[in-house]
């Protein structure tokens, strides 16, 4: 799985992007994709879950993106 900048909101897809909390607020961040520790239901790159930022998590990476 990969950390992304977005703060996790359970109902994010049913709300406007304008009401999202800033990513610097302490809150669980979105995790995208699966990992070797997952199963067939979580391996998709579109899989969305959440978790606290843990720099020692062995099965987490990060995803680079650009606003261009």
Buried (B, 14 or more C-beta within 10 A) or exposed (E): BBBBEBBBBEEBEEEEEEEEEEEEEEBEBBBBBBBEEBEEEBEEEEBBBBBEEEEEBEEBEEBEEEEE
